[in-house]
Amino acid sequence: MQNSSFPGLYRLIVLLPALLLVAACSANPATGKQSFTAFMSPEKELQVGAEEHPKILKQFGGQFDDRAWSEYVRDIGLELASYSEKPDLPWTFTVLNDTQVNAFALPGGYVYITRGLLALASDEAEMAGVLSHEIGHVTARHSAQRYSSTVATNLGLQVLGVLTNAAGVPGAENIAAVGAELALKSYSRDQELESDMLGVRYLTRAGYDPQAMASFFEKLSAHQRIEGLIKGDPNAAEQHNILATHPRTADRIVQAIDLADKNGATNGARREAKRYLAKIDGMVFGDDTDQGMVRGTKFVHPELRFKFEVPEGFTIRNMTDLVLATDDKDNSIKFAGAPTKEVRAAGGMEKYLTQKWSGDANLKNVEWIEVNGMKAVTGEAKVWTGKRNVDVRRIIIEMDRDSYYRFQFVTGTGETERLNEPFRRTTYSFEPISRAEAKDTHPWRIRVVSVGQGVSFDDLVKSMTVNEFPAEWFEALNGIGPDDPLVPGMRVKVVK
């Protein structure tokens, strides 16, 4: 039987994108381009930014507790924003107490930069270049564009799903969804390059040297190489993006240099290296005392007063809510606290382990053990992850009546026997530390030093106290490699 409604539905599918574009396309004052923002108004952007701001602070370690840095970044950010197409937005610039090298923006004028990124920059212009790039995301209304495109795509897919299923073509909506996802990722790449263009514009208007964007991207590339070396992949800088939607750093370096040339940087454009280095001198580098600190294969938490050690071959990552250690075979160790209220509400440690925590796994061989005089209970399970079978061991330890901590060890089934003893040593390495040891455990700090007569690249590298890749870290922090000249009296950053 013929269904006369099908032609109408087909026409709706064809016309839907055009109808939406006609209804809500306007010229963006920052880019001069027509942009589709039908489903997020400027008022909605302000609302979304305000609602998400507290969540961002919680997720990324809170605001960096240094008033001087907060005011410094705010003042530079507001100056740059004043040269943008949206100077009257209620701009908010926040330094996050996060060790990762990162910066991003929320709609409505919320711009974030991490402590880890500030450490990487060598002058005020490089920091300003990052802020300008994020300001560009806001003025170009990229969040509104992405959100509106996603809503429009989903709306089209819903209609397409009804149509194709009724027409006897099941699964077509899934193909369309994959295509839409790829299109959105590609669009986000274009947005990043567009923000580079706007960033150069605002930098130049504020009198900064736009070449600072290029020099900072070189530092990002050097930092990515370190990340790759830590993961056992020295080519990571060329294979992976900085963030999920960012273009490769190498591409952005070329783009930034080209944009700087087109904008006609002058010899008098400011970099403000002296002022920036004076401020960065003494800043905590890496983990702080209230976050716990990674020292090679050891993790020490001076404030909570405990430490433990992972096996050789495992790399520790100190994350917001847990400590993660992994090796090159996808074996892992996770360490985190267990909320005291939840342990007590569950009826004690064993019930918490087997029911509250391990509802996703049928633990076997559950037993009580003692770890350096502390009560602990452990159990094991075999789990299918959806990709492979793994062996899981979970342990909860009572450090005192108000403090509980958890280990989870995960191994591929072929690795369990080999790692049994090393994982046992990790478990029994967990122990409290004395007040004296906690007091003597200090974070690393950036120190700005003058290069002396006859001082070599190797001499400066030897002064670095980082556990791994000191030469690579020196190069990333300063943009100076082993073959670059060192002029006596020049100021460089080291970690001590």
The 8 nearest C-alpha neighbors of each residue, nearest first, counted from 0:
[[1, 2, 3, 166, 4, 5, 165, 167],
 [0, 2, 3, 5, 4, 166, 6, 165],
 [3, 1, 4, 5, 0, 6, 166, 165],
 [2, 4, 5, 1, 6, 7, 0, 8],
 [3, 5, 7, 2, 6, 8, 9, 1],
 [6, 4, 8, 7, 3, 2, 9, 162],
 [7, 5, 9, 8, 4, 10, 3, 11],
 [6, 8, 10, 5, 4, 9, 11, 3],
 [9, 7, 11, 5, 10, 6, 12, 4],
 [8, 10, 6, 12, 11, 7, 5, 13],
 [9, 11, 7, 13, 8, 12, 14, 6],
 [12, 10, 8, 14, 9, 13, 15, 7],
 [13, 11, 9, 15, 10, 14, 8, 159],
 [12, 14, 10, 11, 15, 9, 16, 17],
 [13, 15, 11, 17, 12, 16, 18, 10],
 [14, 16, 18, 12, 17, 11, 13, 19],
 [17, 15, 19, 18, 14, 20, 13, 151],
 [16, 18, 20, 14, 19, 15, 21, 13],
 [17, 19, 15, 21, 16, 20, 14, 22],
 [20, 18, 22, 16, 17, 21, 15, 23],
 [19, 21, 17, 24, 22, 23, 18, 16],
 [20, 22, 18, 19, 23, 24, 17, 16],
 [21, 23, 19, 20, 18, 24, 37, 17],
 [24, 22, 37, 20, 21, 35, 19, 36],
 [25, 23, 35, 20, 34, 33, 21, 22],
 [24, 26, 33, 34, 27, 23, 35, 32],
 [25, 27, 33, 32, 31, 34, 28, 24],
 [26, 28, 31, 29, 32, 30, 33, 25],
 [29, 27, 31, 30, 26, 84, 139, 32],
 [30, 28, 27, 139, 84, 31, 138, 197],
 [29, 31, 32, 27, 28, 139, 197, 26],
 [32, 30, 27, 28, 26, 29, 33, 34],
 [33, 31, 26, 30, 27, 34, 28, 25],
 [32, 34, 26, 25, 24, 27, 31, 35],
 [35, 33, 24, 25, 32, 26, 36, 27],
 [34, 36, 24, 144, 37, 23, 20, 147],
 [35, 37, 144, 147, 143, 38, 39, 34],
 [38, 36, 23, 147, 35, 39, 40, 24],
 [37, 39, 147, 36, 40, 146, 150, 143],
 [40, 38, 143, 43, 36, 37, 147, 44],
 [39, 41, 43, 42, 44, 38, 36, 37],
 [42, 40, 44, 43, 45, 39, 107, 143],
 [43, 41, 45, 40, 44, 46, 39, 107],
 [42, 44, 46, 40, 41, 45, 39, 47],
 [45, 43, 107, 106, 41, 47, 42, 46],
 [46, 44, 107, 48, 42, 43, 47, 49],
 [45, 47, 43, 49, 44, 48, 50, 42],
 [46, 48, 44, 50, 49, 45, 51, 43],
 [49, 47, 106, 51, 45, 107, 105, 50],
 [48, 50, 46, 52, 47, 51, 45, 107],
 [49, 51, 47, 48, 52, 46, 53, 54],
 [52, 50, 54, 48, 49, 53, 47, 55],
 [51, 53, 55, 54, 49, 50, 48, 56],
 [54, 52, 56, 55, 51, 57, 50, 49],
 [53, 55, 57, 51, 52, 56, 58, 50],
 [56, 54, 58, 52, 57, 53, 59, 51],
 [57, 55, 61, 53, 54, 59, 58, 62],
 [58, 56, 54, 55, 61, 59, 60, 53],
 [57, 59, 55, 56, 60, 54, 319, 61],
 [60, 58, 56, 57, 61, 97, 55, 95],
 [59, 61, 96, 97, 57, 58, 56, 319],
 [62, 60, 56, 57, 59, 96, 95, 63],
 [61, 63, 95, 96, 94, 64, 56, 93],
 [64, 62, 96, 95, 94, 65, 61, 114],
 [65, 63, 62, 66, 96, 69, 61, 68],
 [66, 64, 68, 67, 63, 69, 62, 70],
 [65, 67, 69, 68, 70, 64, 63, 71],
 [66, 68, 70, 69, 65, 71, 278, 72],
 [69, 67, 71, 70, 66, 65, 72, 94],
 [70, 68, 66, 72, 67, 71, 73, 94],
 [71, 69, 73, 67, 68, 72, 74, 66],
 [70, 72, 68, 74, 73, 69, 67, 75],
 [73, 71, 75, 69, 74, 70, 76, 68],
 [74, 72, 70, 76, 92, 71, 75, 77],
 [73, 75, 77, 71, 76, 72, 70, 78],
 [76, 74, 78, 72, 77, 73, 79, 71],
 [77, 75, 73, 79, 78, 74, 72, 80],
 [76, 78, 80, 74, 79, 75, 73, 81],
 [77, 79, 75, 81, 76, 80, 74, 82],
 [78, 80, 76, 81, 77, 82, 201, 205],
 [81, 79, 77, 83, 82, 78, 86, 76],
 [80, 82, 86, 78, 79, 83, 77, 85],
 [83, 81, 80, 79, 201, 204, 86, 84],
 [84, 82, 80, 85, 81, 86, 201, 79],
 [83, 85, 29, 86, 28, 138, 82, 81],
 [84, 86, 83, 87, 88, 138, 80, 81],
 [87, 85, 81, 80, 88, 83, 84, 82],
 [86, 88, 85, 89, 81, 90, 80, 84],
 [87, 89, 90, 86, 85, 108, 107, 80],
 [90, 88, 87, 108, 91, 107, 109, 86],
 [91, 89, 108, 88, 109, 92, 77, 107],
 [92, 90, 109, 108, 110, 93, 89, 73],
 [93, 91, 110, 73, 111, 109, 76, 90],
 [92, 94, 111, 95, 110, 112, 91, 69],
 [95, 93, 112, 113, 63, 62, 111, 69],
 [94, 96, 62, 113, 63, 97, 61, 114],
 [97, 95, 63, 60, 62, 114, 61, 113],
 [96, 98, 95, 113, 99, 114, 60, 59],
 [99, 97, 115, 285, 114, 286, 100, 96],
 [98, 100, 115, 97, 101, 113, 116, 114],
 [101, 99, 116, 115, 113, 98, 102, 114],
 [100, 102, 113, 99, 116, 112, 103, 115],
 [101, 103, 112, 111, 113, 104, 100, 129],
 [104, 102, 111, 133, 110, 112, 101, 105],
 [105, 103, 110, 109, 133, 111, 106, 137],
 [104, 106, 109, 48, 107, 108, 110, 103],
 [107, 105, 44, 48, 108, 137, 142, 45],
 [106, 108, 45, 44, 48, 109, 105, 137],
 [107, 109, 90, 106, 91, 137, 110, 88],
 [108, 110, 91, 105, 104, 107, 90, 92],
 [111, 109, 104, 92, 103, 91, 108, 93],
 [112, 110, 93, 103, 102, 92, 94, 104],
 [111, 113, 102, 94, 95, 101, 93, 116],
 [114, 112, 95, 115, 116, 97, 94, 101],
 [113, 115, 117, 116, 96, 97, 98, 95],
 [116, 114, 98, 100, 99, 113, 118, 117],
 [115, 117, 100, 119, 113, 118, 114, 101],
 [116, 118, 114, 120, 119, 115, 113, 126],
 [119, 117, 115, 116, 120, 114, 279, 284],
 [118, 120, 476, 116, 117, 121, 115, 475],
 [119, 121, 117, 118, 125, 122, 126, 116],
 [122, 120, 477, 119, 272, 125, 276, 476],
 [123, 121, 272, 275, 124, 125, 271, 120],
 [122, 124, 126, 271, 275, 125, 270, 127],
 [123, 125, 270, 127, 126, 122, 211, 207],
 [126, 124, 211, 128, 127, 123, 122, 215],
 [125, 127, 123, 129, 128, 124, 120, 130],
 [128, 126, 124, 130, 125, 129, 131, 123],
 [127, 129, 125, 131, 126, 212, 130, 124],
 [128, 130, 132, 126, 127, 131, 133, 125],
 [129, 131, 127, 133, 132, 128, 134, 76],
 [132, 130, 198, 134, 128, 129, 133, 127],
 [131, 133, 198, 135, 194, 129, 130, 134],
 [134, 132, 136, 135, 130, 131, 104, 103],
 [135, 133, 131, 137, 136, 132, 130, 138],
 [134, 136, 194, 132, 138, 133, 197, 137],
 [135, 137, 133, 139, 134, 141, 194, 138],
 [138, 136, 140, 134, 135, 139, 106, 108],
 [137, 139, 135, 140, 136, 29, 85, 134],
 [138, 140, 136, 141, 137, 29, 135, 30],
 [141, 139, 137, 138, 143, 142, 136, 144],
 [140, 142, 144, 143, 139, 136, 145, 137],
 [143, 141, 145, 144, 140, 146, 106, 105],
 [142, 144, 146, 39, 140, 36, 141, 145],
 [143, 145, 141, 36, 147, 142, 146, 35],
 [146, 144, 148, 142, 147, 143, 149, 141],
 [145, 147, 149, 143, 148, 144, 142, 150],
 [148, 146, 38, 150, 144, 36, 149, 145],
 [149, 147, 151, 145, 146, 150, 152, 144],
 [148, 150, 152, 146, 147, 151, 153, 145],
 [151, 149, 147, 153, 152, 148, 154, 146],
 [152, 150, 154, 148, 149, 153, 147, 155],
 [151, 153, 149, 155, 154, 150, 148, 156],
 [154, 152, 156, 150, 155, 151, 149, 157],
 [153, 155, 151, 157, 152, 156, 150, 158],
 [156, 154, 152, 158, 153, 157, 159, 151],
 [157, 155, 159, 153, 158, 154, 160, 172],
 [156, 158, 160, 154, 159, 155, 153, 161],
 [157, 159, 161, 155, 160, 156, 162, 154],
 [160, 158, 156, 162, 157, 161, 163, 155],
 [161, 159, 157, 172, 163, 158, 162, 156],
 [162, 160, 158, 159, 164, 163, 165, 157],
 [161, 163, 159, 165, 160, 164, 166, 158],
 [164, 162, 166, 168, 160, 165, 161, 159],
 [163, 165, 169, 167, 166, 168, 161, 162],
 [166, 164, 162, 163, 167, 161, 168, 160],
 [167, 165, 163, 164, 168, 162, 5, 169],
 [166, 168, 164, 165, 169, 163, 162, 170],
 [169, 167, 163, 164, 166, 171, 170, 165],
 [170, 168, 164, 171, 167, 163, 172, 160],
 [169, 171, 172, 173, 168, 174, 164, 163],
 [172, 170, 174, 173, 169, 175, 168, 163],
 [171, 173, 175, 160, 170, 174, 156, 176],
 [174, 172, 176, 175, 171, 170, 177, 160],
 [175, 173, 171, 177, 176, 172, 178, 170],
 [174, 176, 172, 178, 173, 177, 179, 171],
 [175, 177, 173, 179, 174, 178, 172, 180],
 [178, 176, 180, 174, 179, 175, 181, 173],
 [177, 179, 175, 181, 176, 180, 182, 174],
 [178, 180, 176, 182, 177, 181, 175, 183],
 [179, 181, 177, 183, 182, 178, 176, 184],
 [182, 180, 184, 178, 183, 179, 185, 177],
 [181, 183, 179, 185, 180, 184, 186, 178],
 [182, 184, 186, 180, 185, 181, 187, 179],
 [185, 183, 187, 181, 186, 182, 180, 244],
 [184, 186, 188, 182, 187, 183, 181, 189],
 [187, 185, 183, 189, 188, 184, 182, 190],
 [186, 188, 190, 184, 189, 185, 244, 183],
 [187, 189, 185, 191, 186, 190, 246, 245],
 [190, 188, 186, 192, 187, 191, 193, 185],
 [191, 189, 187, 193, 188, 192, 194, 186],
 [192, 190, 194, 188, 193, 189, 245, 187],
 [191, 193, 195, 189, 194, 190, 196, 188],
 [192, 194, 190, 196, 195, 191, 189, 197],
 [195, 193, 135, 197, 191, 132, 196, 192],
 [194, 196, 198, 192, 193, 197, 132, 199],
 [197, 195, 193, 194, 199, 198, 200, 258],
 [196, 198, 200, 194, 135, 199, 195, 201],
 [199, 197, 132, 131, 195, 201, 200, 196],
 [198, 200, 202, 196, 197, 209, 201, 203],
 [199, 201, 197, 198, 203, 202, 204, 196],
 [200, 202, 204, 198, 203, 199, 82, 79],
 [203, 201, 199, 207, 205, 204, 200, 209],
 [202, 204, 206, 200, 205, 201, 207, 209],
 [203, 205, 201, 206, 202, 200, 82, 207],
 [206, 204, 202, 203, 207, 201, 79, 82],
 [205, 207, 203, 204, 268, 269, 202, 208],
 [208, 206, 269, 268, 202, 203, 205, 124],
 [207, 209, 268, 210, 269, 211, 264, 270],
 [210, 208, 211, 259, 199, 212, 202, 203],
 [209, 211, 213, 212, 208, 259, 256, 214],
 [212, 210, 125, 214, 209, 213, 124, 208],
 [213, 211, 215, 210, 128, 214, 209, 125],
 [212, 214, 216, 252, 210, 211, 215, 255],
 [215, 213, 211, 217, 216, 212, 210, 218],
 [214, 216, 218, 212, 217, 213, 125, 211],
 [215, 217, 219, 213, 218, 214, 252, 220],
 [218, 216, 220, 214, 215, 219, 221, 213],
 [219, 217, 221, 215, 475, 216, 220, 478],
 [220, 218, 216, 222, 217, 221, 223, 215],
 [219, 221, 223, 217, 218, 222, 236, 248],
 [222, 220, 218, 475, 224, 223, 219, 217],
 [223, 221, 219, 225, 224, 220, 475, 218],
 [224, 222, 236, 226, 220, 225, 221, 219],
 [223, 225, 227, 221, 236, 222, 226, 233],
 [226, 224, 228, 222, 227, 223, 229, 471],
 [227, 225, 223, 229, 224, 228, 230, 222],
 [226, 228, 232, 235, 233, 224, 230, 225],
 [229, 227, 233, 231, 225, 230, 232, 226],
 [230, 228, 226, 227, 231, 225, 314, 232],
 [229, 231, 227, 228, 232, 226, 327, 314],
 [230, 232, 228, 229, 227, 233, 327, 226],
 [231, 233, 227, 228, 234, 230, 235, 229],
 [232, 234, 228, 227, 235, 224, 231, 236],
 [235, 233, 232, 236, 237, 238, 227, 224],
 [234, 236, 227, 238, 237, 233, 232, 239],
 [237, 235, 223, 224, 234, 238, 220, 239],
 [238, 236, 235, 234, 239, 247, 249, 248],
 [237, 239, 235, 236, 234, 240, 247, 232],
 [240, 238, 235, 236, 237, 241, 247, 242],
 [239, 241, 247, 242, 245, 246, 243, 248],
 [242, 240, 245, 239, 247, 243, 248, 223],
 [241, 243, 245, 240, 244, 246, 239, 101],
 [242, 244, 245, 240, 241, 239, 246, 184],
 [245, 243, 242, 187, 188, 184, 246, 240],
 [246, 244, 242, 240, 188, 243, 241, 191],
 [247, 245, 188, 240, 248, 244, 250, 251],
 [246, 248, 240, 250, 249, 245, 251, 239],
 [247, 249, 251, 250, 220, 252, 246, 216],
 [250, 248, 252, 251, 247, 253, 220, 237],
 [251, 249, 248, 253, 247, 252, 254, 246],
 [250, 252, 254, 248, 253, 249, 255, 247],
 [251, 253, 255, 213, 249, 254, 250, 216],
 [254, 252, 256, 251, 250, 255, 257, 249],
 [253, 255, 251, 257, 252, 256, 258, 250],
 [256, 254, 258, 252, 257, 213, 253, 251],
 [255, 257, 259, 253, 258, 254, 213, 252],
 [258, 256, 254, 260, 255, 259, 253, 261],
 [259, 257, 255, 261, 260, 256, 254, 262],
 [258, 260, 256, 262, 209, 257, 261, 210],
 [261, 259, 257, 263, 262, 258, 256, 264],
 [260, 262, 258, 263, 259, 257, 264, 256],
 [263, 261, 259, 260, 264, 258, 200, 203],
 [262, 264, 260, 261, 265, 259, 203, 258],
 [265, 263, 262, 208, 259, 209, 260, 268],
 [266, 264, 267, 268, 263, 208, 206, 269],
 [265, 267, 268, 264, 208, 269, 263, 207],
 [266, 268, 265, 269, 208, 264, 206, 207],
 [269, 267, 208, 207, 265, 206, 266, 264],
 [268, 270, 207, 208, 271, 267, 206, 124],
 [269, 271, 124, 272, 123, 122, 207, 208],
 [272, 270, 123, 274, 273, 122, 269, 275],
 [271, 273, 122, 275, 274, 270, 276, 123],
 [274, 272, 276, 275, 271, 277, 122, 490],
 [273, 275, 277, 272, 276, 271, 278, 123],
 [276, 274, 272, 122, 278, 277, 123, 273],
 [277, 275, 279, 278, 273, 274, 272, 280],
 [278, 276, 274, 275, 280, 279, 273, 447],
 [277, 279, 275, 276, 280, 274, 68, 281],
 [280, 278, 276, 282, 277, 281, 275, 445],
 [279, 281, 446, 447, 277, 278, 445, 282],
 [282, 280, 445, 444, 446, 279, 283, 278],
 [283, 281, 444, 445, 279, 280, 284, 118],
 [284, 282, 444, 443, 445, 281, 285, 442],
 [283, 285, 444, 443, 445, 282, 286, 118],
 [286, 284, 98, 283, 287, 443, 115, 442],
 [287, 285, 292, 290, 291, 98, 442, 284],
 [286, 288, 290, 442, 289, 291, 292, 285],
 [289, 287, 291, 290, 301, 442, 302, 292],
 [288, 290, 287, 291, 302, 301, 300, 303],
 [291, 289, 287, 288, 286, 292, 300, 317],
 [292, 290, 300, 288, 299, 289, 287, 286],
 [293, 291, 286, 299, 298, 300, 294, 287],
 [294, 292, 298, 297, 295, 299, 315, 291],
 [293, 295, 297, 296, 298, 292, 466, 299],
 [294, 296, 297, 466, 293, 467, 315, 298],
 [295, 297, 309, 308, 294, 311, 315, 310],
 [298, 296, 308, 294, 295, 307, 293, 309],
 [297, 299, 293, 306, 307, 292, 294, 308],
 [300, 298, 306, 292, 291, 305, 301, 297],
 [299, 301, 291, 304, 305, 303, 302, 292],
 [302, 300, 437, 304, 303, 288, 299, 440],
 [301, 303, 304, 300, 289, 288, 437, 291],
 [302, 304, 300, 301, 305, 289, 291, 431],
 [305, 303, 301, 432, 302, 300, 431, 437],
 [306, 304, 431, 432, 300, 430, 303, 299],
 [305, 307, 299, 298, 429, 430, 300, 431],
 [308, 306, 429, 428, 298, 297, 425, 430],
 [307, 309, 297, 425, 296, 428, 298, 310],
 [308, 310, 425, 296, 297, 313, 311, 307],
 [311, 309, 421, 313, 312, 308, 296, 425],
 [312, 310, 313, 309, 296, 314, 421, 326],
 [311, 313, 326, 310, 314, 327, 325, 296],
 [314, 312, 326, 325, 311, 324, 310, 315],
 [313, 315, 324, 325, 326, 312, 316, 296],
 [316, 314, 324, 323, 313, 317, 296, 325],
 [317, 315, 323, 322, 318, 324, 314, 293],
 [318, 316, 322, 323, 315, 321, 319, 293],
 [317, 319, 321, 322, 320, 316, 323, 290],
 [320, 318, 321, 60, 59, 317, 58, 290],
 [319, 321, 318, 335, 322, 336, 317, 58],
 [322, 320, 335, 318, 334, 319, 323, 317],
 [321, 323, 317, 334, 318, 333, 316, 335],
 [322, 324, 333, 316, 315, 332, 321, 317],
 [325, 323, 315, 332, 314, 331, 313, 316],
 [326, 324, 331, 313, 314, 330, 329, 332],
 [325, 327, 313, 328, 330, 329, 312, 314],
 [326, 328, 329, 325, 231, 230, 330, 312],
 [329, 327, 326, 330, 325, 411, 414, 410],
 [330, 328, 327, 326, 331, 325, 410, 411],
 [331, 329, 410, 328, 409, 326, 325, 411],
 [332, 330, 325, 409, 324, 408, 329, 333],
 [331, 333, 408, 324, 407, 323, 325, 409],
 [332, 334, 323, 407, 406, 322, 324, 331],
 [335, 333, 406, 322, 405, 321, 407, 323],
 [336, 334, 321, 405, 404, 322, 337, 333],
 [335, 337, 404, 405, 403, 338, 334, 321],
 [336, 338, 403, 404, 339, 405, 335, 342],
 [339, 337, 341, 340, 336, 342, 403, 402],
 [338, 340, 342, 341, 401, 337, 343, 402],
 [341, 339, 343, 338, 342, 344, 345, 337],
 [342, 340, 344, 338, 343, 339, 345, 351],
 [341, 343, 339, 345, 347, 351, 340, 344],
 [342, 344, 340, 346, 347, 345, 341, 339],
 [345, 343, 341, 346, 342, 340, 347, 351],
 [346, 344, 351, 342, 343, 347, 350, 341],
 [347, 345, 343, 344, 350, 342, 351, 348],
 [348, 346, 343, 342, 350, 349, 345, 351],
 [347, 349, 351, 350, 342, 352, 376, 395],
 [350, 348, 352, 351, 347, 353, 376, 346],
 [351, 349, 353, 352, 354, 348, 347, 345],
 [350, 352, 355, 348, 345, 349, 354, 342],
 [353, 351, 349, 356, 350, 354, 357, 348],
 [352, 354, 357, 350, 351, 349, 356, 355],
 [355, 353, 358, 357, 350, 351, 356, 352],
 [356, 354, 351, 357, 358, 352, 353, 345],
 [357, 355, 352, 354, 351, 358, 353, 359],
 [358, 356, 353, 359, 360, 354, 355, 352],
 [357, 359, 354, 360, 356, 355, 353, 361],
 [358, 360, 357, 361, 356, 354, 382, 362],
 [361, 359, 357, 358, 362, 380, 382, 381],
 [360, 362, 380, 363, 359, 357, 358, 353],
 [363, 361, 380, 379, 378, 360, 353, 365],
 [362, 364, 379, 365, 378, 380, 361, 366],
 [365, 363, 378, 366, 379, 362, 377, 380],
 [364, 366, 378, 363, 377, 362, 376, 379],
 [367, 365, 377, 376, 364, 368, 378, 375],
 [366, 368, 376, 375, 377, 369, 365, 374],
 [369, 367, 375, 376, 374, 366, 370, 377],
 [368, 370, 374, 373, 375, 372, 371, 367],
 [371, 369, 373, 372, 427, 374, 368, 375],
 [372, 370, 373, 369, 430, 427, 429, 428],
 [371, 373, 370, 369, 374, 398, 430, 375],
 [374, 372, 370, 369, 371, 398, 397, 375],
 [375, 373, 369, 397, 396, 368, 370, 372],
 [374, 376, 396, 368, 395, 369, 367, 397],
 [375, 377, 367, 366, 395, 394, 368, 349],
 [378, 376, 394, 365, 366, 393, 367, 395],
 [377, 379, 365, 364, 362, 363, 393, 392],
 [378, 380, 392, 362, 363, 391, 393, 364],
 [381, 379, 362, 391, 390, 363, 361, 382],
 [380, 382, 390, 389, 391, 388, 383, 379],
 [383, 381, 389, 388, 384, 380, 390, 360],
 [382, 384, 388, 385, 387, 389, 381, 386],
 [385, 383, 386, 387, 382, 388, 389, 381],
 [384, 386, 383, 387, 388, 382, 389, 381],
 [387, 385, 384, 383, 388, 389, 382, 411],
 [386, 388, 384, 383, 385, 389, 411, 382],
 [389, 387, 383, 382, 384, 412, 411, 381],
 [390, 388, 411, 412, 382, 410, 381, 391],
 [389, 391, 381, 410, 409, 412, 380, 411],
 [390, 392, 409, 380, 379, 408, 381, 389],
 [393, 391, 379, 408, 407, 378, 380, 409],
 [394, 392, 407, 377, 378, 406, 379, 408],
 [393, 395, 377, 406, 405, 376, 396, 407],
 [394, 396, 405, 375, 404, 376, 406, 377],
 [395, 397, 375, 404, 403, 374, 398, 405],
 [398, 396, 403, 399, 374, 373, 402, 375],
 [399, 397, 402, 403, 373, 396, 400, 404],
 [400, 398, 402, 397, 401, 403, 373, 396],
 [399, 401, 402, 397, 398, 403, 339, 343],
 [400, 402, 399, 339, 403, 398, 397, 338],
 [403, 401, 399, 398, 400, 397, 339, 404],
 [404, 402, 397, 337, 396, 398, 336, 339],
 [403, 405, 336, 396, 337, 395, 335, 397],
 [406, 404, 395, 335, 394, 334, 336, 396],
 [407, 405, 334, 394, 333, 393, 408, 395],
 [406, 408, 393, 333, 332, 392, 394, 409],
 [407, 409, 332, 392, 391, 331, 393, 406],
 [410, 408, 391, 331, 330, 390, 332, 389],
 [411, 409, 330, 390, 415, 389, 414, 412],
 [410, 412, 389, 414, 413, 390, 415, 330],
 [413, 411, 389, 414, 415, 390, 410, 388],
 [412, 414, 411, 415, 416, 410, 417, 389],
 [415, 413, 411, 417, 412, 416, 410, 418],
 [416, 414, 418, 410, 417, 412, 413, 419],
 [415, 417, 419, 418, 414, 413, 420, 412],
 [418, 416, 414, 415, 419, 420, 421, 413],
 [419, 417, 421, 415, 416, 420, 422, 414],
 [418, 420, 416, 422, 417, 421, 415, 423],
 [419, 421, 423, 422, 418, 424, 417, 416],
 [422, 420, 424, 418, 423, 419, 310, 425],
 [423, 421, 425, 424, 419, 420, 418, 426],
 [424, 422, 420, 426, 425, 421, 419, 427],
 [423, 425, 421, 427, 422, 426, 428, 420],
 [426, 424, 422, 428, 309, 423, 427, 308],
 [427, 425, 423, 424, 428, 429, 422, 370],
 [426, 428, 424, 429, 425, 370, 423, 371],
 [429, 427, 307, 425, 426, 424, 308, 430],
 [430, 428, 307, 427, 306, 426, 425, 305],
 [429, 431, 305, 306, 428, 432, 371, 307],
 [432, 430, 305, 304, 306, 433, 429, 398],
 [431, 433, 305, 304, 436, 430, 437, 434],
 [432, 434, 436, 435, 437, 431, 304, 305],
 [433, 435, 437, 436, 438, 432, 304, 301],
 [434, 436, 438, 433, 437, 439, 432, 440],
 [437, 435, 439, 433, 438, 434, 432, 440],
 [436, 438, 301, 434, 440, 435, 439, 433],
 [437, 439, 435, 436, 440, 434, 301, 441],
 [438, 440, 436, 437, 441, 435, 434, 301],
 [441, 439, 437, 438, 436, 301, 442, 288],
 [440, 442, 439, 443, 288, 438, 287, 437],
 [443, 441, 287, 288, 444, 283, 286, 440],
 [444, 442, 284, 495, 283, 494, 441, 285],
 [445, 443, 283, 284, 282, 281, 495, 494],
 [444, 446, 494, 281, 282, 280, 493, 284],
 [447, 445, 280, 493, 281, 492, 494, 448],
 [446, 448, 492, 280, 491, 490, 493, 445],
 [449, 447, 490, 491, 446, 492, 450, 493],
 [450, 448, 490, 488, 489, 451, 491, 447],
 [449, 451, 487, 488, 489, 490, 454, 448],
 [452, 450, 487, 454, 449, 453, 488, 486],
 [451, 453, 487, 454, 450, 488, 486, 455],
 [452, 454, 451, 455, 487, 450, 485, 486],
 [455, 453, 451, 452, 458, 450, 456, 459],
 [456, 454, 458, 457, 453, 459, 485, 450],
 [455, 457, 459, 458, 481, 460, 454, 485],
 [456, 458, 460, 455, 459, 461, 481, 470],
 [459, 457, 455, 461, 456, 460, 454, 462],
 [458, 460, 462, 456, 461, 457, 455, 463],
 [459, 461, 457, 462, 470, 463, 458, 469],
 [462, 460, 458, 459, 463, 457, 469, 464],
 [461, 463, 459, 460, 464, 458, 493, 495],
 [462, 464, 494, 460, 461, 465, 493, 495],
 [465, 463, 495, 494, 466, 462, 469, 443],
 [466, 464, 467, 463, 469, 494, 468, 495],
 [467, 465, 295, 464, 294, 468, 469, 463],
 [466, 468, 465, 469, 295, 229, 472, 470],
 [467, 469, 471, 470, 472, 466, 225, 465],
 [470, 468, 472, 471, 467, 460, 465, 463],
 [471, 469, 473, 460, 472, 468, 474, 457],
 [470, 472, 474, 468, 469, 473, 475, 225],
 [473, 471, 469, 475, 474, 470, 476, 468],
 [474, 472, 470, 476, 471, 475, 469, 477],
 [473, 475, 479, 478, 471, 480, 477, 472],
 [476, 474, 472, 218, 221, 478, 473, 477],
 [477, 475, 119, 473, 474, 472, 478, 492],
 [478, 476, 479, 474, 475, 473, 121, 491],
 [477, 479, 474, 475, 218, 476, 480, 217],
 [480, 478, 474, 477, 483, 481, 473, 475],
 [479, 481, 474, 483, 482, 478, 456, 473],
 [482, 480, 483, 456, 479, 457, 474, 484],
 [483, 481, 480, 484, 479, 456, 485, 455],
 [482, 484, 480, 481, 479, 485, 456, 478],
 [485, 483, 486, 482, 481, 479, 480, 456],
 [484, 486, 487, 483, 455, 450, 489, 456],
 [485, 487, 489, 488, 484, 450, 452, 451],
 [488, 486, 450, 451, 452, 489, 485, 449],
 [487, 489, 450, 449, 451, 486, 490, 452],
 [488, 490, 449, 450, 487, 486, 491, 485],
 [489, 491, 449, 448, 450, 447, 488, 492],
 [492, 490, 447, 448, 477, 449, 489, 493],
 [491, 493, 447, 446, 445, 477, 448, 476],
 [494, 492, 446, 445, 463, 447, 495, 473],
 [493, 495, 445, 463, 444, 464, 446, 443],
 [494, 464, 443, 444, 463, 445, 493, 446]]
